Amino acid sequence: GSLRHNWVASFVKLPLQEQGASVVQVSDVSATAFVSFSVEQGLRLRSLTIDRPSVEVQLTCTSALSQLLLQLLVTIFKETLRTQLQVRMQQGLEKLVQRSFELFNDSVWKRLRVLVPKSVLAEMICFLDTSIP
């Protein structure tokens, strides 16, 4: 995905104010999740990790000097930006998955445990465990 921004920048030590636009593209995001599934607890998220994404920032400034200075700053802080994106995406995805599992466990799994014998549920979980890599 990409984000487009219009902005105004003021440089503290230079008598320079610049306007421009930027496009930030985030790509190559991959996530790995380890999940447990048991008759007693239902679905549980054991761990989730997200690799650091690729980030490209394209700046459009009205002067070449500003373009050069801002591009230098972007280059310096690019790794920090990638790390922050990774952390925020991981936190958000963990919350989303945990909440989804809680809803499933509360609305579906509890009912199944009442309606279906425990041995059948255990066999179903074993089947899923052997069928899903």
N, CA and C atoms as an extended XYZ file, in Angstrom:
399
Properties=species:S:1:pos:R:3:atomname:S:1:resname:S:1:resid:I:1 pbc="F F F"
N         0.818       -1.176        0.000 N   GLY     1
C         0.000        0.000        0.000 CA  GLY     1
C         0.860        1.237        0.000 C   GLY     1
N         0.244        2.352       -0.247 N   SER     2
C         1.004        3.601       -0.241 CA  SER     2
C         0.187        4.710        0.404 C   SER     2
N         0.898        5.664        0.968 N   LEU     3
C         0.298        6.848        1.574 CA  LEU     3
C         0.830        8.071        0.853 C   LEU     3
N        -0.043        9.011        0.570 N   ARG     4
C         0.366       10.254       -0.092 CA  ARG     4
C         0.172       11.407        0.888 C   ARG     4
N         1.158       12.295        0.940 N   HIS     5
C         1.114       13.421        1.868 CA  HIS     5
C         1.471       14.711        1.145 C   HIS     5
N         0.835       15.787        1.532 N   ASN     6
C         1.283       17.133        1.185 CA  ASN     6
C         1.804       17.732        2.476 C   ASN     6
N         2.880       18.479        2.421 N   TRP     7
C         3.504       18.939        3.646 CA  TRP     7
C         4.209       20.269        3.447 C   TRP     7
N         4.533       20.884        4.593 N   VAL     8
C         5.346       22.102        4.643 CA  VAL     8
C         6.429       21.836        5.676 C   VAL     8
N         7.691       22.088        5.323 N   ALA     9
C         8.808       21.852        6.244 CA  ALA     9
C         9.543       23.157        6.488 C   ALA     9
N         9.883       23.409        7.752 N   SER    10
C        10.710       24.560        8.113 CA  SER    10
C        12.002       24.029        8.707 C   SER    10
N        13.120       24.504        8.214 N   PHE    11
C        14.419       24.087        8.722 CA  PHE    11
C        14.849       25.083        9.785 C   PHE    11
N        15.152       24.591       10.969 N   VAL    12
C        15.435       25.443       12.115 CA  VAL    12
C        16.671       26.306       11.892 C   VAL    12
N        17.753       25.750       11.421 N   LYS    13
C        19.014       26.481       11.296 CA  LYS    13
C        19.171       27.192        9.954 C   LYS    13
N        18.301       26.900        9.013 N   LEU    14
C        18.412       27.526        7.698 CA  LEU    14
C        17.200       28.421        7.450 C   LEU    14
N        17.399       29.549        6.812 N   PRO    15
C        16.249       30.410        6.490 CA  PRO    15
C        15.508       29.845        5.272 C   PRO    15
N        14.919       28.690        5.471 N   LEU    16
C        14.337       27.979        4.346 CA  LEU    16
C        13.026       27.335        4.778 C   LEU    16
N        12.019       27.542        3.986 N   GLN    17
C        10.758       26.842        4.198 CA  GLN    17
C        10.393       26.203        2.873 C   GLN    17
N         9.976       24.968        2.941 N   GLU    18
C         9.766       24.204        1.719 CA  GLU    18
C         8.402       23.533        1.751 C   GLU    18
N         7.787       23.453        0.598 N   GLN    19
C         6.543       22.713        0.450 CA  GLN    19
C         6.783       21.590       -0.534 C   GLN    19
N         6.002       20.558       -0.389 N   GLY    20
C         6.167       19.456       -1.319 CA  GLY    20
C         5.145       18.376       -1.071 C   GLY    20
N         5.437       17.237       -1.611 N   ALA    21
C         4.565       16.084       -1.459 CA  ALA    21
C         5.440       14.852       -1.283 C   ALA    21
N         4.850       13.825       -0.728 N   SER    22
C         5.590       12.578       -0.565 CA  SER    22
C         4.645       11.405       -0.762 C   SER    22
N         5.231       10.308       -1.171 N   VAL    23
C         4.517        9.044       -1.284 CA  VAL    23
C         5.341        8.023       -0.514 C   VAL    23
N         4.703        7.340        0.426 N   VAL    24
C         5.371        6.301        1.207 CA  VAL    24
C         4.740        4.967        0.818 C   VAL    24
N         5.567        4.065        0.316 N   GLN    25
C         5.084        2.746       -0.070 CA  GLN    25
C         5.670        1.702        0.869 C   GLN    25
N         4.789        0.867        1.412 N   VAL    26
C         5.192       -0.220        2.295 CA  VAL    26
C         4.885       -1.520        1.569 C   VAL    26
N         5.891       -2.399        1.486 N   SER    27
C         5.690       -3.667        0.785 CA  SER    27
C         6.490       -4.771        1.465 C   SER    27
N         6.340       -5.967        0.949 N   ASP    28
C         7.066       -7.142        1.447 CA  ASP    28
C         6.844       -7.364        2.941 C   ASP    28
N         5.583       -7.356        3.338 N   VAL    29
C         5.240       -7.614        4.733 CA  VAL    29
C         4.853       -9.082        4.853 C   VAL    29
N         5.518       -9.793        5.749 N   SER    30
C         5.143      -11.188        5.980 CA  SER    30
C         4.996      -11.420        7.481 C   SER    30
N         4.022      -12.255        7.819 N   ALA    31
C         3.739      -12.547        9.221 CA  ALA    31
C         3.763      -14.053        9.433 C   ALA    31
N         4.221      -14.454       10.609 N   THR    32
C         4.221      -15.857       11.006 CA  THR    32
C         3.502      -15.960       12.342 C   THR    32
N         2.527      -16.854       12.398 N   ALA    33
C         1.763      -17.033       13.634 CA  ALA    33
C         1.799      -18.497       14.049 C   ALA    33
N         1.938      -18.724       15.335 N   PHE    34
C         1.835      -20.061       15.904 CA  PHE    34
C         0.590      -20.072       16.779 C   PHE    34
N        -0.279      -21.044       16.497 N   VAL    35
C        -1.586      -21.111       17.132 CA  VAL    35
C        -1.743      -22.474       17.789 C   VAL    35
N        -2.382      -22.502       18.946 N   SER    36
C        -2.739      -23.783       19.557 CA  SER    36
C        -4.257      -23.904       19.557 C   SER    36
N        -4.715      -25.141       19.500 N   PHE    37
C        -6.150      -25.415       19.454 CA  PHE    37
C        -6.398      -26.622       20.340 C   PHE    37
N        -7.175      -26.432       21.384 N   SER    38
C        -7.456      -27.541       22.295 CA  SER    38
C        -8.940      -27.566       22.626 C   SER    38
N        -9.391      -28.724       23.078 N   VAL    39
C       -10.799      -28.876       23.442 CA  VAL    39
C       -11.144      -27.926       24.584 C   VAL    39
N       -10.269      -27.823       25.567 N   GLU    40
C       -10.562      -27.012       26.749 CA  GLU    40
C       -10.510      -25.509       26.474 C   GLU    40
N        -9.515      -25.066       25.704 N   GLN    41
C        -9.300      -23.626       25.542 CA  GLN    41
C        -9.721      -23.074       24.189 C   GLN    41
N        -9.945      -23.907       23.213 N   GLY    42
C       -10.251      -23.412       21.877 CA  GLY    42
C        -8.990      -22.901       21.207 C   GLY    42
N        -9.122      -21.842       20.433 N   LEU    43
C        -7.979      -21.267       19.719 CA  LEU    43
C        -7.209      -20.304       20.620 C   LEU    43
N        -5.883      -20.413       20.585 N   ARG    44
C        -5.003      -19.512       21.334 CA  ARG    44
C        -3.830      -19.119       20.445 C   ARG    44
N        -3.488      -17.855       20.471 N   LEU    45
C        -2.318      -17.365       19.750 CA  LEU    45
C        -1.104      -17.552       20.644 C   LEU    45
N        -0.160      -18.391       20.198 N   ARG    46
C         1.065      -18.610       20.985 CA  ARG    46
C         2.091      -17.530       20.695 C   ARG    46
N         2.278      -17.216       19.420 N   SER    47
C         3.210      -16.140       19.070 CA  SER    47
C         2.905      -15.648       17.666 C   SER    47
N         3.307      -14.424       17.419 N   LEU    48
C         3.127      -13.820       16.107 CA  LEU    48
C         4.312      -12.902       15.854 C   LEU    48
N         4.916      -13.034       14.693 N   THR    49
C         6.016      -12.146       14.328 CA  THR    49
C         5.780      -11.597       12.929 C   THR    49
N         6.196      -10.378       12.746 N   ILE    50
C         6.133       -9.735       11.436 CA  ILE    50
C         7.548       -9.325       11.068 C   ILE    50
N         7.951       -9.679        9.859 N   ASP    51
C         9.266       -9.259        9.376 CA  ASP    51
C         9.239       -7.768        9.073 C   ASP    51
N        10.419       -7.161        9.124 N   ARG    52
C        10.482       -5.730        8.811 CA  ARG    52
C        10.111       -5.518        7.348 C   ARG    52
N         9.197       -4.597        7.098 N   PRO    53
C         8.751       -4.369        5.725 CA  PRO    53
C         9.753       -3.535        4.927 C   PRO    53
N         9.602       -3.575        3.629 N   SER    54
C        10.346       -2.663        2.759 CA  SER    54
C         9.591       -1.337        2.734 C   SER    54
N        10.324       -0.246        2.743 N   VAL    55
C         9.716        1.084        2.738 CA  VAL    55
C        10.417        1.933        1.690 C   VAL    55
N         9.634        2.549        0.843 N   GLU    56
C        10.168        3.490       -0.136 CA  GLU    56
C         9.476        4.828        0.070 C   GLU    56
N        10.263        5.885        0.151 N   VAL    57
C         9.727        7.232        0.323 CA  VAL    57
C        10.145        8.051       -0.888 C   VAL    57
N         9.159        8.599       -1.578 N   GLN    58
C         9.435        9.465       -2.725 CA  GLN    58
C         9.025       10.884       -2.351 C   GLN    58
N         9.978       11.792       -2.436 N   LEU    59
C         9.733       13.192       -2.091 CA  LEU    59
C         9.696       14.038       -3.353 C   LEU    59
N         8.855       15.037       -3.326 N   THR    60
C         8.820       16.019       -4.401 CA  THR    60
C         8.915       17.392       -3.750 C   THR    60
N        10.039       18.059       -3.952 N   CYS    61
C        10.264       19.382       -3.368 CA  CYS    61
C        10.346       20.414       -4.490 C   CYS    61
N        10.178       21.676       -4.112 N   THR    62
C        10.230       22.732       -5.123 CA  THR    62
C        11.651       23.185       -5.431 C   THR    62
N        12.630       22.799       -4.583 N   SER    63
C        14.018       23.164       -4.889 CA  SER    63
C        14.912       21.933       -4.769 C   SER    63
N        15.987       21.941       -5.529 N   ALA    64
C        16.919       20.806       -5.532 CA  ALA    64
C        17.623       20.665       -4.184 C   ALA    64
N        17.963       21.786       -3.535 N   LEU    65
C        18.628       21.732       -2.236 CA  LEU    65
C        17.725       21.075       -1.192 C   LEU    65
N        16.491       21.484       -1.155 N   SER    66
C        15.546       20.885       -0.208 CA  SER    66
C        15.348       19.407       -0.497 C   SER    66
N        15.263       19.070       -1.763 N   GLN    67
C        15.109       17.665       -2.156 CA  GLN    67
C        16.285       16.848       -1.626 C   GLN    67
N        17.486       17.364       -1.792 N   LEU    68
C        18.690       16.671       -1.343 CA  LEU    68
C        18.716       16.532        0.178 C   LEU    68
N        18.427       17.617        0.904 N   LEU    69
C        18.446       17.574        2.368 CA  LEU    69
C        17.394       16.610        2.924 C   LEU    69
N        16.192       16.694        2.407 N   LEU    70
C        15.133       15.821        2.908 CA  LEU    70
C        15.377       14.364        2.538 C   LEU    70
N        15.916       14.126        1.356 N   GLN    71
C        16.224       12.752        0.962 CA  GLN    71
C        17.309       12.171        1.866 C   GLN    71
N        18.275       12.991        2.254 N   LEU    72
C        19.316       12.559        3.183 CA  LEU    72
C        18.709       12.186        4.537 C   LEU    72
N        17.796       13.007        5.044 N   LEU    73
C        17.126       12.696        6.310 CA  LEU    73
C        16.317       11.408        6.217 C   LEU    73
N        15.617       11.233        5.123 N   VAL    74
C        14.830       10.009        4.932 CA  VAL    74
C        15.752        8.797        4.931 C   VAL    74
N        16.880        8.897        4.260 N   THR    75
C        17.832        7.789        4.209 CA  THR    75
C        18.351        7.454        5.605 C   THR    75
N        18.656        8.476        6.391 N   ILE    76
C        19.174        8.269        7.745 CA  ILE    76
C        18.135        7.578        8.632 C   ILE    76
N        16.885        7.982        8.525 N   PHE    77
C        15.855        7.474        9.425 CA  PHE    77
C        15.033        6.319        8.844 C   PHE    77
N        15.406        5.826        7.684 N   LYS    78
C        14.628        4.772        7.026 CA  LYS    78
C        14.577        3.487        7.858 C   LYS    78
N        15.689        3.075        8.436 N   GLU    79
C        15.705        1.850        9.241 CA  GLU    79
C        14.850        2.003       10.497 C   GLU    79
N        14.883        3.186       11.089 N   THR    80
C        14.031        3.446       12.248 CA  THR    80
C        12.560        3.376       11.848 C   THR    80
N        12.234        3.930       10.703 N   LEU    81
C        10.865        3.874       10.196 CA  LEU    81
C        10.433        2.432        9.958 C   LEU    81
N        11.296        1.632        9.354 N   ARG    82
C        10.977        0.217        9.106 CA  ARG    82
C        10.724       -0.525       10.419 C   ARG    82
N        11.569       -0.265       11.408 N   THR    83
C        11.415       -0.924       12.705 CA  THR    83
C        10.115       -0.497       13.382 C   THR    83
N         9.808        0.792       13.349 N   GLN    84
C         8.571        1.278       13.965 CA  GLN    84
C         7.337        0.707       13.267 C   GLN    84
N         7.374        0.631       11.953 N   LEU    85
C         6.260        0.026       11.216 CA  LEU    85
C         6.089       -1.437       11.607 C   LEU    85
N         7.191       -2.159       11.723 N   GLN    86
C         7.142       -3.568       12.111 CA  GLN    86
C         6.496       -3.724       13.488 C   GLN    86
N         6.939       -2.931       14.440 N   VAL    87
C         6.417       -3.018       15.807 CA  VAL    87
C         4.928       -2.686       15.840 C   VAL    87
N         4.540       -1.605       15.187 N   ARG    88
C         3.129       -1.189       15.203 CA  ARG    88
C         2.230       -2.204       14.498 C   ARG    88
N         2.684       -2.721       13.354 N   MET    89
C         1.879       -3.714       12.643 CA  MET    89
C         1.744       -4.985       13.472 C   MET    89
N         2.825       -5.393       14.125 N   GLN    90
C         2.778       -6.607       14.937 CA  GLN    90
C         1.820       -6.426       16.110 C   GLN    90
N         1.892       -5.297       16.788 N   GLN    91
C         0.986       -5.041       17.910 CA  GLN    91
C        -0.469       -5.027       17.445 C   GLN    91
N        -0.727       -4.358       16.337 N   GLY    92
C        -2.092       -4.284       15.825 CA  GLY    92
C        -2.625       -5.635       15.389 C   GLY    92
N        -1.789       -6.408       14.704 N   LEU    93
C        -2.226       -7.723       14.237 CA  LEU    93
C        -2.430       -8.684       15.403 C   LEU    93
N        -1.554       -8.627       16.403 N   GLU    94
C        -1.733       -9.473       17.591 CA  GLU    94
C        -3.070       -9.186       18.266 C   GLU    94
N        -3.390       -7.917       18.444 N   LYS    95
C        -4.665       -7.554       19.069 CA  LYS    95
C        -5.841       -8.044       18.237 C   LYS    95
N        -5.750       -7.875       16.926 N   LEU    96
C        -6.828       -8.308       16.035 CA  LEU    96
C        -7.025       -9.819       16.092 C   LEU    96
N        -5.934      -10.575       16.027 N   VAL    97
C        -6.032      -12.041       16.058 CA  VAL    97
C        -6.535      -12.511       17.418 C   VAL    97
N        -5.994      -11.958       18.495 N   GLN    98
C        -6.441      -12.366       19.828 CA  GLN    98
C        -7.921      -12.075       20.026 C   GLN    98
N        -8.360      -10.920       19.581 N   ARG    99
C        -9.781      -10.567       19.713 CA  ARG    99
C       -10.649      -11.497       18.865 C   ARG    99
N       -10.203      -11.822       17.661 N   SER   100
C       -10.953      -12.745       16.799 CA  SER   100
C       -11.048      -14.128       17.434 C   SER   100
N        -9.946      -14.596       18.020 N   PHE   101
C        -9.963      -15.898       18.688 CA  PHE   101
C       -10.891      -15.870       19.903 C   PHE   101
N       -10.864      -14.779       20.660 N   GLU   102
C       -11.761      -14.661       21.816 CA  GLU   102
C       -13.221      -14.726       21.375 C   GLU   102
N       -13.547      -14.012       20.310 N   LEU   103
C       -14.922      -14.038       19.801 CA  LEU   103
C       -15.308      -15.439       19.337 C   LEU   103
N       -14.409      -16.116       18.620 N   PHE   104
C       -14.675      -17.483       18.168 CA  PHE   104
C       -14.880      -18.410       19.364 C   PHE   104
N       -13.985      -18.324       20.335 N   ASN   105
C       -14.077      -19.202       21.506 CA  ASN   105
C       -15.362      -18.959       22.290 C   ASN   105
N       -15.730      -17.687       22.444 N   ASP   106
C       -16.927      -17.357       23.222 CA  ASP   106
C       -18.224      -17.677       22.484 C   ASP   106
N       -18.254      -17.438       21.188 N   SER   107
C       -19.517      -17.599       20.469 CA  SER   107
C       -19.687      -18.962       19.812 C   SER   107
N       -18.608      -19.579       19.361 N   VAL   108
C       -18.720      -20.841       18.626 CA  VAL   108
C       -18.210      -22.020       19.449 C   VAL   108
N       -16.992      -21.905       19.952 N   TRP   109
C       -16.359      -23.056       20.586 CA  TRP   109
C       -17.083      -23.495       21.858 C   TRP   109
N       -17.535      -22.555       22.656 N   LYS   110
C       -18.266      -22.916       23.879 CA  LYS   110
C       -19.535      -23.696       23.545 C   LYS   110
N       -20.227      -23.298       22.497 N   ARG   111
C       -21.452      -24.007       22.083 CA  ARG   111
C       -21.132      -25.407       21.579 C   ARG   111
N       -20.063      -25.518       20.785 N   LEU   112
C       -19.677      -26.841       20.286 CA  LEU   112
C       -19.318      -27.776       21.433 C   LEU   112
N       -18.652      -27.252       22.443 N   ARG   113
C       -18.270      -28.089       23.589 CA  ARG   113
C       -19.494      -28.627       24.323 C   ARG   113
N       -20.588      -27.879       24.285 N   VAL   114
C       -21.818      -28.332       24.931 CA  VAL   114
C       -22.532      -29.370       24.059 C   VAL   114
N       -22.511      -29.165       22.746 N   LEU   115
C       -23.284      -30.007       21.830 CA  LEU   115
C       -22.560      -31.267       21.356 C   LEU   115
N       -21.244      -31.208       21.252 N   VAL   116
C       -20.476      -32.306       20.660 CA  VAL   116
C       -19.640      -32.978       21.752 C   VAL   116
N       -19.626      -34.312       21.763 N   PRO   117
C       -18.811      -35.008       22.772 CA  PRO   117
C       -17.334      -34.621       22.685 C   PRO   117
N       -16.698      -34.581       23.838 N   LYS   118
C       -15.299      -34.173       23.938 CA  LYS   118
C       -14.391      -35.044       23.064 C   LYS   118
N       -14.670      -36.337       22.993 N   SER   119
C       -13.830      -37.241       22.197 CA  SER   119
C       -13.915      -36.910       20.708 C   SER   119
N       -15.085      -36.506       20.233 N   VAL   120
C       -15.248      -36.133       18.823 CA  VAL   120
C       -14.493      -34.837       18.540 C   VAL   120
N       -14.583      -33.889       19.457 N   LEU   121
C       -13.841      -32.633       19.290 CA  LEU   121
C       -12.336      -32.897       19.275 C   LEU   121
N       -11.872      -33.783       20.148 N   ALA   122
C       -10.444      -34.113       20.190 CA  ALA   122
C       -10.002      -34.756       18.879 C   ALA   122
N       -10.824      -35.641       18.320 N   GLU   123
C       -10.497      -36.255       17.026 CA  GLU   123
C       -10.464      -35.210       15.920 C   GLU   123
N       -11.395      -34.272       15.958 N   MET   124
C       -11.424      -33.203       14.960 CA  MET   124
C       -10.141      -32.363       15.037 C   MET   124
N        -9.722      -32.040       16.239 N   ILE   125
C        -8.504      -31.249       16.413 CA  ILE   125
C        -7.288      -32.036       15.930 C   ILE   125
N        -7.237      -33.335       16.219 N   CYS   126
C        -6.123      -34.171       15.732 CA  CYS   126
C        -6.107      -34.207       14.209 C   CYS   126
N        -7.279      -34.325       13.603 N   PHE   127
C        -7.365      -34.326       12.142 CA  PHE   127
C        -6.839      -33.005       11.579 C   PHE   127
N        -7.269      -31.893       12.162 N   LEU   128
C        -6.797      -30.584       11.701 CA  LEU   128
C        -5.286      -30.454       11.881 C   LEU   128
N        -4.788      -30.956       13.001 N   ASP   129
C        -3.356      -30.869       13.290 CA  ASP   129
C        -2.529      -31.624       12.252 C   ASP   129
N        -3.016      -32.771       11.816 N   THR   130
C        -2.266      -33.553       10.824 CA  THR   130
C        -2.493      -33.048        9.402 C   THR   130
N        -3.568      -32.311        9.169 N   SER   131
C        -3.902      -31.859        7.816 CA  SER   131
C        -3.337      -30.490        7.473 C   SER   131
N        -3.106      -29.671        8.481 N   ILE   132
C        -2.625      -28.303        8.244 CA  ILE   132
C        -1.132      -28.250        8.552 C   ILE   132
N        -0.324      -27.858        7.571 N   PRO   133
C         1.132      -27.805        7.811 CA  PRO   133
C         1.523      -26.718        8.793 C   PRO   133
